[in-house]
Amino acid sequence: MKQTQFKLICTLMAAVFTVNQAAAQTKQKQTFLSPPLIRSIYTADPSAHVFNGKIYIYPSHDIDTAVTDNGSGDHFAMRDYHILSLDHINGPVTDHGVALDIKNIPWAGRQLWAPDCAYKNGVYYLYFPVKDKQDVFHIGVATSKNPAGPFKAEPQPIEGSFSIDPAVYTDSDGQSYMYFGGIWGGQLQQWATGKYQSNGSKTDLLNDDAPALSCKVVRLSSDMKQFEGPVKDVIILDESGRPLLGKDHDRRFFEGPWMHKFKDKYYFTYSTGDTHYLAYATSDKPFGPFRYKGIFLKPVQGWTTHHSIVEFKGKWYLFYHDTEISGKTHLRNVKVTPLYHRSDGSIALIDPFKSK
């Protein structure tokens, strides 16, 4: 695939979007597996955590926009974050209001995308991707003494950060790691050389037979505000022990990483993007390499799929989003459903629609 094919890709994507919208109209006649957690605002990309015995959800806050849908994601023009909480699954959800506004991030330009949160030594850390004033994505951090905020942003992004979708995992030894990255609009492919290429590929590495672009992982410093050590690739291997290739769109990483641990195994979960699956791979180490295991969520209504996995009161749950309320791909709503690990360590496949 060559760079000149990008216009053709955009045309094909528009056609795919039209087909998906038609499919969505059909699926609207079906019964969704789970209801939206909140209807007063549009929310997406839910990062769920248990703090102080409650579930706190750190989602994107979708807003309506006049921008035309495109492969770069310019129609996702979010400007602030609202934090949600609930005392128990299926219980009432509290919207704690604006926790961080883009106007209070000194270096920010536009597009406040999927965040995550972590806790250490009495402080909550909100990690967020946003484009700077030169339209390049970096990752920032904001702090609060309250898991619901408000959060105060650091004056500069994390040094050495780039791309989108930060997900922070703290291991049993207290060490925290950040997994991050997303291709296409997430700009990961434009950092393939180690430096940002403004005229780089708009999609991926443009080499279907080469190993696919990888999610990134890095240790966080003890103060949780900086990277410590080198940024490494999250290598995902196939059943033969070879890295997944760029053409393997059903299995390769696209965006939306998450990490959880179950019975001493590290589960790296992620979105395949244009094929709309949530997939997982496992390892004995937080840096991997990871062995691809399968998908655990079929495509939802809407183009994007993004998630988190959390244990709460001895049970595991998947937080995800779809477009049940609006039917529009940039106006999403978060949901939750039980997630099951089988005795062999595999994750049971979830269908976001109920069978008739």
Stockholm file with secondary structure:
# STOCKHOLM 1.0

chainA/1-356         MKQTQFKLICTLMAAVFTVNQAAAQTKQKQTFLSPPLIRSIYTADPSAHVFNGKIYIYPSHDIDTAVTDNGSGDHFAMRDYHILSLDHINGPVTDHGVALDIKNIPWAGRQLWAPDCAYKNGVYYLYFPVKDKQDVFHIGVATSKNPAGPFKAEPQPIEGSFSIDPAVYTDSDGQSYMYFGGIWGGQLQQWATGKYQSNGSKTDLLNDDAPALSCKVVRLSSDMKQFEGPVKDVIILDESGRPLLGKDHDRRFFEGPWMHKFKDKYYFTYSTGDTHYLAYATSDKPFGPFRYKGIFLKPVQGWTTHHSIVEFKGKWYLFYHDTEISGKTHLRNVKVTPLYHRSDGSIALIDPFKSK
#=GR chainA/1-356 SS CCGGGHHHHHHHHHHHHHHHHHHHHHHTTSCBSSCCSCSSSEEEEEEEEEETTEEEEEEEEECCCCSCCCTTCTTCCCCEEEEEEESSTTSCCEEEEEEEEGGGCTTEEEEECCCEEEEETTEEEEEEEEEETTSCEEEEEEEESSTTCCCEECSSCCTTCCSSCCEEEECTTSCEEEEECCSGGGCGGGGTTSSCCTTSCSSSCSCTTSBCCCEEEEEECTTSSSEEEEEEEECEECTTSCBCBTTCTTTSCCEEEEEEEETTEEEEEEECGGGCCEEEEEESSTTCCEEEEEEEECCCSSSCCCCEEEEETTEEEEEEEECTTTCCTTSCEEEEEEECBCTTSCBCCBCSBCCC
#=GC SS_cons         CCGGGHHHHHHHHHHHHHHHHHHHHHHTTSCBSSCCSCSSSEEEEEEEEEETTEEEEEEEEECCCCSCCCTTCTTCCCCEEEEEEESSTTSCCEEEEEEEEGGGCTTEEEEECCCEEEEETTEEEEEEEEEETTSCEEEEEEEESSTTCCCEECSSCCTTCCSSCCEEEECTTSCEEEEECCSGGGCGGGGTTSSCCTTSCSSSCSCTTSBCCCEEEEEECTTSSSEEEEEEEECEECTTSCBCBTTCTTTSCCEEEEEEEETTEEEEEEECGGGCCEEEEEESSTTCCEEEEEEEECCCSSSCCCCEEEEETTEEEEEEEECTTTCCTTSCEEEEEEECBCTTSCBCCBCSBCCC
//
